Structure formats: C-alpha cells, structure tokens
Amino acid sequence: MRTTAVIIGAGQAGLAASWWLSRRGVDHIVLERGEVANTWRRERWDSLTLLTPNWQSRLPGFGYEGDRPDAFRTRDETIAFIDAYASHVAAPLRTNCAVTAVRATSDGYEVQSSEGTWRCRAVVIATGAFNVSQVPAVSQAVAPEIFQLSTAQYRSPALLPDSGVLVVGAAASGAQLADEIQRTGRAVTLAVGEHVRAPRTYRGRDIQWWMDVTGLNDERYDQVENLVRARNLPSFQIAGYPDRRDIDLNALRELGVRIVGRVAGVRDGKAQISGSLRNVCELADLKMNRLLNVFDEWAIASGIGNEIEPTHRFAPTRVDASPPLSLDFAKSGIKTILWATGFRPDYSWLDVPVLDPKGNIIHDGGVVTDSPGLYLLGLPFLRRRKSSLIDGVGDDARDLTAHLVSHVGVRSAHAAVAIEAR
Ligand SMILES: Cc1cc2nc3c(=O)[nH]c(=O)nc-3n(C[C@H](O)[C@H](O)[C@H](O)COP(=O)(O)OP(=O)(O)OC[C@H]3O[C@@H](n4cnc5c(N)ncnc54)[C@H](O)[C@@H]3O)c2cc1C
C-alpha cells in the first residue's frame, strides 16, 4: 500500500496532525494499535481528572463549547472528547493496527504493521511520551510478598491490599494517588524527590490561566536556557478536583500522609531514604515563589493588578526536624509500593538509527534531521512548554506538517491556500 504520510498513533497528537495534513491536501493514514484515545482508555486510573481546565483543550478546529469552561474532565469525558475530535477530523484511521517496524527506503519509509505494509514519503510518530513506566532498578530488591505496581497499572484503591502503601514520586500522579489512597483509610507514605510545587488557584485565578496569559505555556524550545532540563521537569503537583483543593505536601500531611525523602535503595526489607527532603522542599518553595513573582509582575504590567485578588504567598513546606533515613516495610505496615516515577517513550519498533544512548529520538523541535521525512509529536517541550498538553499539540502539528509539506513537495491548490493562511 502507498500513501504520502503515515501517522502512528490516534491520541490527540496523531489526530491533530491528521487535521493539518488534510487541510494541506496531503494524502495520509493514521495507524492506531488499539482504539482512538487508547492511552486514556487503557493506561490511566479510574478517578483521573484532567489537570487542565475544560477551556484549555483547544485542538485545531475544535475546542470546548460547554457551559463549564473552568471544570476538569473526568477520564471518560476525556475519552469522549478525543473520540469526538476523531469524528470531527474524519481522520483516515486504521484502528487495531500496531506498527511493528519503520525502515528508511530510497524514497521515504516502509511502515510494517499488523495489518500490512505501507510505503510513504513521511512518517509522523505520535505514539505518546508516556508509554513505559520508569520504575527504578531498586524495585528489584523489594521482597516478593510486597505488591508493586506503577501508575499505568493502578486503577483504583479497591484493588490494593488493605494495608499501608508507599507511593514513590510526588509529581502530579504520585501526589494525586497519595491523596486518593489515604482517603480510603490506608496509611500512605509518600517518598519525595525533586518536585514542582504549584497552587491550583492563585489570586482567584487558575494556575493554568496564569500559565496561558503570561505566555509561559507558549515559551519556545529554542528560547529556554536548559532545554534538556526543561524537557525532564516533573509535572506540577496539582489535581483537577471539583473543589479545586491543593495537593501539595502540606495538604497531604494535613490529611495524614507521611512525607519522607527519596527512595535511594532497598535492602533487607527496608527502604534507604535520602537525606535531601528539606533541600528539595526548600527548592520547590523557592521556585514556586519565583513563578508567582512572574505572575504578579505580569498582572502589574498588564494593568489588571487591582481587578483580581491581592498578591499573597503560601506557607513554606513543613518538614519534620529529623526526617527518617530508613523505612522498615514490615514495621510500617507497608504491603504495597506504587511507583509514580514517570514514563519514557517506546520506540522498540523503530529501525531507523536516530536514537541517542538513552533511547530517545534525536530531533530539532520534532524534525528528525538525520532522517528527512521523519517527525515527532506530543513530547514534553517538543517545540513549546505546552507541547505535551492537549492544548499545545495543535500548534506543533501546524508547524511540523508545514515542514512535512515542503519535504514531500505537495503542491495542491488546497495545500498552498492552507499554508498561506497560517
Ligand atoms: C497521568 C497523566 C495525566 C495527564 N493529564 C493531562 C491533562 O490534564 N491535560 C493535558 O493537556 N495533558 C495531560 N497529560 C499529557 C497528555 O495530554 C497525555 O499524555 C496524552 O495522552 C498525550 O497524547 P498523545 O496523542 O501525544 O499520546 P497518546 O495519547 O499516548 O497516544 C498515542 C497513541 O499511539 C498509539 N501507539 C503507540 N504505539 C503504537 C504502535 N507501535 N502502533 C500503533 N499505535 C501505537 C497508542 O495506542 C496511543 O493511542 C497527562 C499525561 C499523563 C501521563
């Protein structure tokens, strides 16, 4: 089979790319190993709500039109939203079609899948940034009687043993699940390394409103000082709950969650805990205050300082005088460890030599320069701070499909008009 471009993956990124390629008159197909929005269906927990408010889900040609712009979608509502987008885009879609290999050919690429082989000029990899859980090697030293799982495997607290739980990692997922599990009566210990503290609401406005209006979400990949660091930062420690409550470490402690430092090792039924808790908390407080300063400065410069609630600061993170350096699983009643330690993408099917030693694709803002015609979408800070968000992938898809069009040399009248209209 032949087509001009193959898009791999039918999450928001693949669908946004399809929307732009259709507008630009580029013949293409979207190959999806499962269903549309597969990751939201199969790899997220039951109670998940988006961190981003409804208004902040602006996909190309599609946005929020309901009467609850400030509410947060549930997982099922998110699936319905992405499904509706697929219908809107009318993407040429093959579901239940897993891509098993991509190889370079003399005039483009060969894409092998469970449903046949396509030859094409260009490939857009939109397979997601969060495919494989990054569970640290120390997990292998944990005794078999302790139940271990990652956030991608977690569905609900009801499926956990009725005993203490160690949640490792305090980005958005770890903090949310510590909150959820503690509320079931299980004693939760949260192991905290470097994290990004942020309030849900500041001066009466949502954190994402601030990130949007100040232009921080639009900051480009070629403007940040340390791109590698920016791409690897943990997510904001926030949740999208109807009561808009904070889930920072102070709030979790108030709920009864025990806060300890990073898990550095496991030996003889005990976790060795790093002594860095105070430092990482002070750093997180400092960085949050710097971010709030940026918001305040923007409010003054834009003249709305008097129209919103007054400026204020949050209480510093409380840390015990002598946080523990060891955690005995048996004595603490811990029978479950939930690893909320992040993800990495899976390119095991890619037979093009473009990976760095860590298994990431080498690219310049999504353009895989060592393999012309190969593109990436949906990774953190791919082209902008918002790149991995529902709200951010559309702008990246517009930029990269423009590059793709010039690469394959599509010259239809429709394509030319669409490019000029950008
Ligand atoms: C826990 C969590 C919460 C998040 N919350 C938010 C939020 O509140 N707001 C927000 O804007 N963003 C959020 N994100 C970030 C982002 O929006 C999601 O990760 C989103 O799923 C990314 O969309 P995507 O299209 O890039 O990738 P995915 O949704 O992962 O889509 C990739 C698709 O590719 C398919 N695929 C993979 N490999 C193959 C293959 N070999 N062959 C064929 N198909 C393949 C997969 O089945 C999948 O359908 C969250 C992320 C996580 C992990």
The ligand as a Gaussian input file, in Angstrom:
#p B3LYP/6-31G(d) Opt

LIG

0 1
 C       -1.325000      10.696000      34.123000
 C       -1.348000      11.730000      33.050000
 C       -2.243000      12.788000      33.144000
 C       -2.271000      13.774000      32.153000
 N       -3.138000      14.808000      32.294000
 C       -3.175000      15.764000      31.338000
 C       -4.072000      16.866000      31.457000
 O       -4.761000      17.012000      32.439000
 N       -4.123000      17.773000      30.467000
 C       -3.333000      17.674000      29.357000
 O       -3.426000      18.532000      28.473000
 N       -2.443000      16.662000      29.244000
 C       -2.341000      15.710000      30.199000
 N       -1.440000      14.686000      30.071000
 C       -0.462000      14.734000      28.978000
 C       -1.010000      14.291000      27.610000
 O       -2.150000      15.054000      27.253000
 C       -1.363000      12.826000      27.564000
 O       -0.239000      12.046000      27.865000
 C       -1.886000      12.407000      26.172000
 O       -2.304000      11.080000      26.224000
 C       -0.827000      12.580000      25.095000
 O       -1.416000      12.434000      23.828000
 P       -0.604000      11.837000      22.596000
 O       -1.511000      11.804000      21.433000
 O        0.698000      12.545000      22.474000
 O       -0.222000      10.371000      23.086000
 P       -1.187000       9.171000      23.483000
 O       -2.487000       9.646000      23.980000
 O       -0.391000       8.257000      24.336000
 O       -1.477000       8.500000      22.086000
 C       -0.518000       7.688000      21.431000
 C       -1.255000       6.618000      20.676000
 O       -0.308000       5.875000      19.931000
 C       -0.684000       4.524000      19.949000
 N        0.509000       3.721000      19.661000
 C        1.622000       3.590000      20.422000
 N        2.498000       2.771000      19.823000
 C        1.915000       2.359000      18.675000
 C        2.321000       1.488000      17.629000
 N        3.509000       0.859000      17.644000
 N        1.477000       1.289000      16.588000
 C        0.286000       1.932000      16.535000
 N       -0.153000       2.749000      17.511000
 C        0.655000       2.970000      18.559000
 C       -1.229000       4.318000      21.355000
 O       -2.085000       3.207000      21.428000
 C       -1.963000       5.631000      21.597000
 O       -3.315000       5.593000      21.236000
 C       -1.381000      13.691000      31.040000
 C       -0.475000      12.637000      30.959000
 C       -0.452000      11.664000      31.953000
 C        0.568000      10.549000      31.836000

